[in-house]
Amino acid sequence: MTLMVTGGAGYIGGHVVRVLVAEGHDVVVFDDLSTGRATVVPDGVPLVRADINDRVDLEQALRRYDVDSVVHLAAKKAVGESVERPLYYLRQNVDGLATLLEAMVACDVGQLVYSSSASVYGTPAKYPVDETDPFLPESPYGQTKVIGEWMIADAAVAHGLSYTALRYFNVVGAGGPDIGDVGAFNLVPLALRAITSGKAPSIYGDDYPTPDGTCIRDYVHVVDLAEAHAAAVAHCASGQVSSVFNVGRGVGSSVREVLSVVSEVTGSTVAPVVVERRPGDPAAVVARVDRIREVLGFTASRGLTEMVESAWAAWPSPA
Ligand SMILES: NC(=O)c1ccc[n+]([C@@H]2O[C@H](COP(=O)([O-])OP(=O)(O)OC[C@H]3O[C@@H](n4cnc5c(N)ncnc54)[C@H](O)[C@@H]3O)[C@@H](O)[C@H]2O)c1
């Protein structure tokens, strides 16, 4: 099968490409390199450097490589930036997806795996949160993911698309030293950045209603997540499916617990400092993962220490 991975030069997309290639698929990457790196794309995998909003380039690539199925990760993902630039996020994440869907319909490509996010749940009323819980996004970024899921569901009905949306929880780690998350938007990269700059990692609030007062999240290794994509690709190819899955471990870890693993792994003795809460940080967001286990047979197997060790091994050394 030939797969197009949009955003395949990014942090998660790079891992997805490697797993799909290892499974024997032909893969082409479609990425404008706005936040991705060409070096992440393995040798032998063609890279089409173009914008997801460019329908002509999309159709050319789908036809030229005779693509059967698309894995769509290309998007902007910085929550804070999305608050400042909501229209840019609509253009990138929503218009980009609409353009992709139009191109797929025009080229008769009928299978799609979509990168959604736990941010569609906002602050869930309970945890673990399951796929039938309501959408309560709290940022323009989260809203783009909700709109994306709606658009795909409607296009599936109208055009017979087979699709799987994966709602990623907190993604950590690296599948190799050259493919880590250097973006520093999430807890572990932020902590590694602080430590390597000789600063204390920050805890944004320790007065939440959780056992140690810090926020609880569900952390998943990026290689596990990439393997979930391979399972989702096979699921889409198995018939006309319309599926949505949480991808996490179903295990909650507090910020203090994660930072304690970071200290153990890095040998850092710098104690974290507690600073003000960040607006919009829910106290606890943990995935219910029964559905993906039952339908795809997928379970994330890598633990927190493995995530942090691999993130640390891939962390760039100071220049
Ligand atoms: N990292 C996380 O914790 C997380 C959590 C939930 C969901 N997601 C989603 O996963 C996907 C990938 O995230 P990531 O962490 O790998 O981010 P990333 O920034 O590393 O990767 C995004 C990739 O998409 C490309 N891209 C962006 N806009 C594009 C455009 N207009 N045209 C073509 N290519 C474009 C970028 O160059 C980059 O290679 C995104 O859809 C994101 O919303 C990420």
The ligand as a Tripos MOL2 file, in Angstrom:
@<TRIPOS>MOLECULE
LIG
   44    48     1     0     0
SMALL
NO_CHARGES

@<TRIPOS>ATOM
      1 N1          2.8850   16.7320   20.1270 N.am      1 LIG1
      2 C1          1.7690   16.4890   20.8170 C.2       1 LIG1
      3 O1          1.8210   16.3040   22.0550 O.2       1 LIG1
      4 C2          0.4200   16.3860   20.1100 C.ar      1 LIG1
      5 C3         -0.7170   16.0670   20.8830 C.ar      1 LIG1
      6 C4         -1.9520   15.9600   20.2360 C.ar      1 LIG1
      7 C5         -2.0480   16.1370   18.8600 C.ar      1 LIG1
      8 N2         -0.9340   16.4680   18.1400 N.ar      1 LIG1
      9 C6         -1.0750   16.6430   16.6970 C.3       1 LIG1
     10 O2         -0.1160   15.8210   16.0450 O.3       1 LIG1
     11 C7          0.2610   16.4010   14.8000 C.3       1 LIG1
     12 C8          1.7660   16.4460   14.6960 C.3       1 LIG1
     13 O3          2.2890   17.1540   15.8020 O.3       1 LIG1
     14 P1          3.8500   17.2180   16.1180 P.3       1 LIG1
     15 O4          3.9700   17.2670   17.5940 O.co2     1 LIG1
     16 O5          4.5900   16.1830   15.3560 O.co2     1 LIG1
     17 O6          4.1720   18.6860   15.5570 O.3       1 LIG1
     18 P2          5.2990   19.1710   14.5290 P.3       1 LIG1
     19 O7          5.1880   20.6500   14.4910 O.co2     1 LIG1
     20 O8          6.6140   18.5750   14.9010 O.co2     1 LIG1
     21 O9          4.8150   18.5320   13.1720 O.3       1 LIG1
     22 C9          3.8870   19.1340   12.3030 C.3       1 LIG1
     23 C10         4.4100   18.9370   10.8820 C.3       1 LIG1
     24 O10         3.4540   19.4700    9.9620 O.3       1 LIG1
     25 C11         4.1250   20.3310    9.0360 C.3       1 LIG1
     26 N3          3.1620   21.3700    8.6540 N.ar      1 LIG1
     27 C12         2.5930   22.2960    9.4700 C.ar      1 LIG1
     28 N4          1.7820   23.1010    8.7480 N.ar      1 LIG1
     29 C13         1.8380   22.6670    7.4480 C.ar      1 LIG1
     30 C14         1.2210   23.0870    6.2420 C.ar      1 LIG1
     31 N5          0.4100   24.1410    6.2070 N.pl3     1 LIG1
     32 N6          1.5050   22.4080    5.1110 N.ar      1 LIG1
     33 C15         2.3440   21.3360    5.1260 C.ar      1 LIG1
     34 N7          2.9600   20.8990    6.2360 N.ar      1 LIG1
     35 C16         2.7160   21.5580    7.3970 C.ar      1 LIG1
     36 C17         5.3040   20.8910    9.8040 C.3       1 LIG1
     37 O11         6.3600   21.3490    8.9700 O.3       1 LIG1
     38 C18         5.7240   19.6800   10.6590 C.3       1 LIG1
     39 O12         6.6340   18.8560    9.9700 O.3       1 LIG1
     40 C19        -0.4360   17.7680   14.7390 C.3       1 LIG1
     41 O13        -1.6200   17.6240   13.9760 O.3       1 LIG1
     42 C20        -0.7680   18.0450   16.1920 C.3       1 LIG1
     43 O14        -1.8810   18.8830   16.3150 O.3       1 LIG1
     44 C21         0.3040   16.5920   18.7470 C.ar      1 LIG1
@<TRIPOS>BOND
     1     1     2 1
     2     2     3 2
     3     2     4 1
     4     4     5 ar
     5     4    44 ar
     6     5     6 ar
     7     6     7 ar
     8     7     8 ar
     9     8     9 1
    10     8    44 ar
    11     9    10 1
    12     9    42 1
    13    10    11 1
    14    11    12 1
    15    11    40 1
    16    12    13 1
    17    13    14 1
    18    14    15 2
    19    14    16 1
    20    14    17 1
    21    17    18 1
    22    18    19 2
    23    18    20 1
    24    18    21 1
    25    21    22 1
    26    22    23 1
    27    23    24 1
    28    23    38 1
    29    24    25 1
    30    25    26 1
    31    25    36 1
    32    26    27 ar
    33    26    35 ar
    34    27    28 ar
    35    28    29 ar
    36    29    30 ar
    37    29    35 ar
    38    30    31 1
    39    30    32 ar
    40    32    33 ar
    41    33    34 ar
    42    34    35 ar
    43    36    37 1
    44    36    38 1
    45    38    39 1
    46    40    41 1
    47    40    42 1
    48    42    43 1
@<TRIPOS>SUBSTRUCTURE
     1 LIG1         1 GROUP 0 **** ****
